[in-house]
Amino acid sequence: MIAADLAEREQAGRPIRVGIVGAGKFGSSVAHQVSRMPGLRLVALADLFPDKAQAVFARNGLMADDVLRAGDAQSIARAIEQGKAAVTDDPLALCDAPLDVVVEATGVPENGARIGAAAIARGKHIVMVNMETDVAVGSLLNKRARAAGVVYTVADGDQPGCIMRLVDWAQALGLEVVVAGRGTRRFRTDREGDPDEAFARYGYDPQLVQEQQLNAQMYNSFRDGSKSQIEMCSVANMTGLVPDVRGMHEPSATIPDLATVFSLQAEGGVLNAFGVVELANAVAPDGETVLPNHLDIGVFIVVRTDHARIAQDLGFYGLKMGPDGTTAAHYRPYHLCGIEAPMSIAEAGLYGKPTGAPIGTPVADVIAVAKRDLTAGETLDGSGGRMVYGLIERAEVVRAENLLPLTMTNGVRLTRAVAVDQPITYDMIERPADSFLWSLRAEQDAIFAGAGVAR
């Protein structure tokens, strides 16, 4: 259906006009895939380094004369009128330009807040690849988008979007989703990781790092575990599922054992209760050995049915059943980040529907925890840096304990010392006076009771 509807838009000469903010690994991957799809047209790409954006267009067959440098929205509009593409170093110019969908792929929470709010205010659908922004203020941005008659959505292909596809599949069939999660590959020493050493520690070829425009701090947020905590917090706020414990259990688990490991403790599993988000670690309990038949970069759900025949069929047709015979695990062993993200662009542009979005009041947040002993006066460097890591926690606990969200730690100054592995609270920091992200978060907290942050 999507393919046919996109083909119809192409034949009618009305392709969905797409602008992407960020020409790094994810943004460039989306650009490459969009270039292969009828019915979608990448007309503008914003990056602080316009030459990098220009190179993305060149890699997809556009000559230099086909791509114009644009300083503002009017210049982008003129390029589109001439049948050309535009590059700019001003991401907000995309929000004012004649586009249908803006993709935010910078990974910087402050950028995501500004671009998301501006795109929505100017009637553009927004695909929020920036999970840091989604976890910080996604509930408010989605509320604004719905009021404006546009779509706010996470991206298909990224793990939160892929998990939402599985959740939608199960809920449409009338199955209860009792666990939703993703794989990880976390070794014992990963939390000590330094972004300057992130690629070297895992054997990345320096040329590959440069070619794929990989960001060391972003990559390190995967290695120290913060990124998976952020992504599962996004899933929590889209589904209402909560963490069973702070940071989730993240047990070692192979694919055949998913339904058994993620069962209740009374049945030999790790969970205190169902209705949770979780992580399946591909590394054995020794913290060093990679398990065979692991999930790693894949995603999974555990579903439950109270119908004996349906439970029988789930097992008969190949799903691994849990110990009580009513639960079953369903999974995808992969996710295709930039390749599948255009599906969310298409669904927003064609049907006005999201792949996934926060359902209302946030149920979880990711708190900032000291990665080492920190001293008063130091300035925090955010997720994936040298100073803090993140752990998911229920929103009501975050609020009750006055805990600082990880996604709001970039450039925040400490006013007192914090011991290693101690959560950071609001009364330990100096609140920034000029942060748009912080102003949006204050508005979100005023609207959604129990959003999980100090008043």
C-alpha positions in Angstrom: 0.0 0.0 0.0 2.8 2.5 0.9 4.7 1.6 -2.3 1.6 2.2 -4.4 0.7 5.4 -2.7 4.3 6.7 -3.1 4.3 5.7 -6.7 1.0 7.7 -7.2 2.6 10.8 -5.6 5.6 10.4 -7.9 3.4 10.0 -11.0 1.3 13.0 -10.0 4.5 15.2 -9.6 3.7 15.7 -5.9 6.5 14.0 -4.0 6.8 14.4 -0.3 9.4 17.1 0.2 11.9 16.1 2.9 14.5 18.1 4.8 17.1 16.5 7.0 19.0 18.2 9.8 22.4 16.5 10.4 24.6 14.9 7.7 26.3 12.4 10.0 25.9 8.6 10.0 22.2 8.5 10.5 21.2 11.6 8.6 23.3 10.7 5.5 21.9 7.1 5.6 18.4 8.4 5.5 19.4 10.7 2.6 20.8 7.8 0.6 17.7 5.7 1.1 15.3 8.6 0.3 17.2 9.1 -3.0 16.1 5.6 -4.1 12.4 5.9 -3.3 9.7 7.2 -5.6 7.3 9.7 -4.0 9.9 11.1 -1.7 12.3 14.0 -2.6 15.2 15.2 -0.4 15.2 18.9 -1.2 17.3 20.3 1.7 20.0 19.1 4.0 21.3 21.2 6.9 24.6 20.7 8.7 27.1 23.0 10.4 29.5 21.9 7.7 27.8 22.5 4.4 30.5 20.7 2.4 29.6 17.5 4.3 26.0 18.0 3.2 27.0 18.7 -0.3 29.0 15.5 -0.4 25.8 13.5 0.5 24.0 14.9 -2.5 27.1 14.2 -4.7 27.1 10.6 -3.5 23.6 10.2 -4.8 24.3 11.5 -8.3 23.7 15.2 -8.1 26.2 17.5 -9.8 27.5 20.6 -8.1 25.2 22.8 -10.2 22.2 20.8 -9.0 22.8 21.8 -5.3 22.6 25.4 -4.1 24.0 26.9 -1.0 21.2 28.5 0.9 21.4 31.0 3.8 17.8 31.2 4.6 14.3 29.7 3.9 13.8 32.0 0.8 16.9 30.6 -0.8 15.8 27.1 -0.1 12.4 27.9 -1.7 14.1 29.3 -4.8 16.2 26.2 -5.1 13.1 24.0 -4.9 11.4 26.1 -7.5 14.3 25.6 -9.9 14.2 21.8 -9.3 17.4 21.8 -7.4 18.4 20.8 -3.9 19.7 23.0 -1.1 22.3 22.8 1.6 22.5 25.2 4.5 24.3 25.6 7.9 21.0 27.0 9.4 18.7 24.1 10.5 15.9 26.5 11.4 15.8 27.6 7.8 14.4 24.2 6.9 11.5 24.8 9.2 10.5 27.9 7.3 11.1 26.4 3.9 8.4 24.8 1.7 8.9 21.2 3.0 6.5 18.5 4.2 8.7 16.6 6.6 11.7 17.5 8.7 14.0 14.8 10.0 16.0 15.8 13.1 19.2 13.7 13.3 21.7 15.7 15.2 21.7 13.7 18.5 22.0 17.0 20.5 19.1 17.5 22.9 19.1 21.3 22.6 19.2 21.2 18.8 16.4 18.7 18.8 14.2 20.9 21.0 14.7 24.0 18.9 14.2 22.3 15.6 11.3 20.1 16.7 9.4 23.0 18.2 10.1 25.2 15.1 9.1 22.6 12.6 5.8 21.9 14.4 5.0 25.6 14.8 5.4 26.0 11.0 3.2 23.1 10.1 5.9 20.5 9.3 5.8 16.8 10.3 8.8 16.0 12.4 10.6 12.6 12.4 12.6 12.7 15.7 15.7 10.5 15.3 17.2 12.4 18.2 16.1 10.1 21.1 17.8 12.4 23.6 15.3 15.1 22.8 12.4 12.7 22.6 13.1 11.5 26.2 13.5 15.0 27.5 10.5 16.8 25.9 8.9 14.4 23.5 5.6 14.4 25.3 5.3 18.2 25.0 6.4 18.2 21.3 3.8 15.5 20.5 1.1 17.4 22.2 2.0 20.5 20.2 2.1 18.5 17.0 -1.4 17.1 17.5 -2.7 20.5 18.3 -1.1 21.8 15.1 -2.5 19.0 12.9 1.0 17.5 12.1 2.8 14.4 13.1 5.6 13.9 15.7 7.1 10.5 15.4 10.2 8.4 16.2 11.9 6.8 13.2 11.3 3.3 11.9 14.6 1.4 11.6 15.9 2.8 14.9 15.3 0.4 17.7 12.5 2.3 19.5 10.6 2.5 16.1 11.3 -1.2 15.4 10.0 -2.1 18.9 6.9 -0.1 18.3 6.2 -2.1 15.1 6.3 -5.3 17.1 4.1 -3.7 19.8 1.6 -2.6 17.2 1.5 -6.0 15.6 0.8 -7.7 19.0 -1.8 -5.2 20.1 -3.6 -5.3 16.8 -3.9 -9.1 17.3 -5.3 -8.7 20.8 -2.2 -10.0 22.4 -1.0 -8.4 25.7 2.6 -7.0 25.5 4.2 -7.9 28.9 7.8 -7.1 28.0 9.3 -5.0 25.2 13.1 -4.7 24.7 16.2 -4.6 22.6 19.5 -6.4 22.6 22.8 -5.0 23.9 26.4 -6.1 23.8 27.8 -4.7 27.0 31.1 -5.9 28.5 32.1 -5.6 32.2 34.4 -2.6 31.6 32.1 -0.7 29.2 30.8 1.8 31.7 34.4 3.1 32.2 34.6 4.0 28.5 36.1 7.2 27.3 34.9 8.7 24.0 38.4 9.3 22.8 39.0 5.5 23.1 35.6 4.3 22.0 36.5 3.2 18.5 40.0 1.9 19.3 38.6 -0.3 22.1 36.4 -2.1 19.6 38.8 -2.4 16.7 37.2 0.2 14.4 39.2 1.0 11.3 40.0 4.8 11.5 39.2 5.2 7.8 35.8 3.6 8.4 35.1 6.0 11.3 35.9 8.9 9.0 33.9 7.6 6.0 30.8 6.9 8.1 31.2 10.1 10.0 30.8 8.4 13.4 30.7 10.5 16.5 32.9 9.2 19.3 30.7 10.5 22.2 27.5 9.2 20.6 29.2 5.8 20.0 30.5 5.8 23.5 26.9 6.3 24.8 26.1 2.9 23.4 29.2 1.3 24.9 28.6 2.7 28.4 25.0 1.7 28.3 23.4 5.2 28.3 22.0 5.0 24.8 20.1 1.7 25.4 18.6 3.3 28.6 17.5 6.3 26.6 16.0 4.2 23.8 14.0 2.1 26.2 12.8 5.2 28.0 11.4 6.4 24.7 9.6 3.0 24.3 8.3 3.3 27.9 6.8 6.6 27.2 5.2 5.4 23.9 3.7 2.2 25.5 3.2 2.9 29.2 5.5 0.0 30.0 7.9 0.9 32.9 11.3 -0.3 34.1 11.0 -3.2 36.6 14.1 -1.8 38.5 16.3 1.2 38.1 18.5 0.6 35.0 16.5 -2.6 34.1 17.9 -6.1 34.7 19.8 -6.4 31.4 20.4 -10.2 31.9 22.6 -12.3 29.6 20.1 -13.9 27.3 20.1 -15.9 24.0 17.3 -15.7 21.5 15.8 -19.1 22.4 15.7 -18.2 26.1 14.0 -14.8 25.8 10.6 -15.9 27.0 12.2 -17.9 29.9 14.6 -15.2 31.1 12.0 -12.5 30.9 9.5 -14.4 33.0 8.6 -13.8 36.6 11.0 -14.7 39.4 8.5 -17.2 40.7 8.9 -19.1 37.4 12.7 -18.8 37.3 13.0 -15.5 35.4 14.4 -12.1 36.4 11.2 -10.0 36.6 9.3 -8.9 39.6 6.3 -8.0 37.4 5.1 -7.9 33.8 4.4 -4.7 31.9 8.0 -3.6 31.6 10.8 -2.5 29.3 14.0 -4.6 29.3 17.4 -5.3 27.7 18.9 -8.7 26.6 22.7 -8.7 26.9 24.6 -10.7 24.3 27.6 -11.0 26.8 27.7 -13.9 29.2 27.6 -13.3 33.0 31.4 -13.3 33.1 31.3 -9.9 31.4 33.7 -11.0 28.7 32.3 -13.9 26.6 29.9 -13.2 23.8 27.0 -15.7 23.8 26.1 -17.8 20.8 22.7 -17.1 19.1 22.4 -13.7 20.8 20.0 -10.8 20.0 22.7 -8.0 20.0 21.3 -5.2 17.7 17.8 -6.8 17.5 14.5 -6.1 19.2 11.9 -8.3 20.9 8.6 -8.4 22.7 7.1 -11.0 25.1 3.3 -11.4 24.6 0.7 -13.1 26.7 -2.7 -14.7 25.8 -5.4 -16.1 28.1 -6.7 -18.3 25.2 -5.4 -21.9 25.4 -5.7 -22.5 21.7 -4.0 -19.3 20.7 -1.2 -20.1 23.2 -0.9 -23.5 21.6 -0.7 -22.0 18.1 2.0 -19.5 19.1 4.3 -22.4 20.1 3.2 -24.6 17.2 4.1 -22.0 14.6 7.6 -21.3 16.0 7.5 -18.8 18.9 9.4 -19.8 22.0 7.0 -20.1 24.9 7.5 -19.0 28.5 7.4 -21.4 31.5 3.8 -20.8 32.3 2.7 -21.7 28.7 0.8 -18.4 28.2 3.7 -16.1 27.1 5.8 -16.2 23.9 8.7 -14.2 22.6 8.7 -12.6 19.2 11.8 -10.8 17.8 13.7 -9.3 15.0 17.5 -10.0 15.0 18.3 -6.7 13.3 17.3 -3.1 12.9 18.0 -1.0 9.8 18.5 2.5 11.0 18.6 4.9 8.0 17.3 2.3 5.6 13.9 2.0 7.2 13.5 5.5 8.6 12.0 6.8 5.3 9.0 4.6 6.1 8.2 7.0 8.9 8.6 9.9 6.6 6.2 8.3 4.1 3.6 7.4 6.8 3.6 10.9 8.1 3.4 12.5 4.7 0.9 10.2 3.2 -1.4 9.4 6.1 -0.6 11.8 8.9 0.3 8.8 11.2 3.3 8.3 13.5 5.4 5.1 13.8 5.4 5.8 17.5 5.0 8.8 19.8 4.6 9.5 23.5 1.1 8.6 24.7 0.7 11.3 27.3 2.2 11.8 30.7 5.8 10.3 30.8 6.1 7.1 32.8 9.9 7.0 32.8 13.0 9.1 32.6 16.8 8.5 32.4 18.7 9.9 35.4 22.3 11.1 35.4 24.8 9.1 37.5 28.4 10.0 38.2 30.8 8.0 36.1 33.7 9.0 38.4 34.1 11.2 41.4 33.1 14.7 40.4 34.0 17.9 42.0 32.1 21.2 42.5 32.6 23.6 39.6 33.0 20.9 36.9 30.8 21.2 33.8 29.0 18.0 32.8 29.5 16.7 29.3 26.3 14.8 28.7 25.5 11.3 27.5 28.5 9.3 26.2 31.1 11.6 27.8 33.6 11.2 30.6 31.5 12.3 33.5 28.0 10.7 33.6 26.1 7.7 32.5 22.3 7.1 32.4 19.9 4.7 34.1 16.2 4.5 33.4 13.8 5.1 36.3 10.1 5.4 36.9 8.9 9.0 36.6 7.4 9.1 40.1 10.7 8.1 41.6 12.6 10.7 39.6 10.2 13.4 40.9 10.2 12.2 44.5 14.0 12.0 44.6 14.6 15.3 42.7 16.8 13.4 40.1 18.4 15.2 37.2 17.7 13.7 33.7 20.8 12.6 31.8 19.4 14.3 28.6 19.7 17.7 30.3 23.3 17.5 31.5 25.1 19.0 28.5 27.0 22.0 29.8 25.5 22.0 33.2 27.7 23.1 36.1 28.0 21.2 39.3 27.7 23.2 42.6 28.9 20.3 44.8 30.9 17.2 44.7 29.3 13.9 43.6 30.7 10.5 44.3 31.1 7.8 41.6 27.9 5.9 40.9 25.8 8.5 42.8 22.8 9.9 41.1 22.9 13.7 40.5 20.0 15.8 41.8 18.7 19.2 40.9 20.1 20.8 44.0 23.6 19.7 43.0 23.7 21.8 39.8 23.4 25.3 38.5 20.4 25.5 36.2 21.2 27.2 32.8 19.4 30.4 32.3 19.3 30.4 28.5 18.5 26.9 27.4 15.5 26.3 25.1 15.5 22.7 26.1 15.2 23.6 29.8 12.3 26.0 29.0 10.4 23.3 27.1 11.0 20.8 29.9 9.6 23.3 32.4 6.5 23.7 30.2 6.1 19.9 29.9 6.4 19.4 33.6 3.7 22.1 34.2 1.3 20.3 31.8 1.9 16.7 32.7 1.5 15.9 36.3 4.1 13.3 37.5 6.5 14.0 34.6 9.4 13.2 36.9 11.3 16.4 37.5 11.6 18.9 40.3 9.1 21.7 40.4 
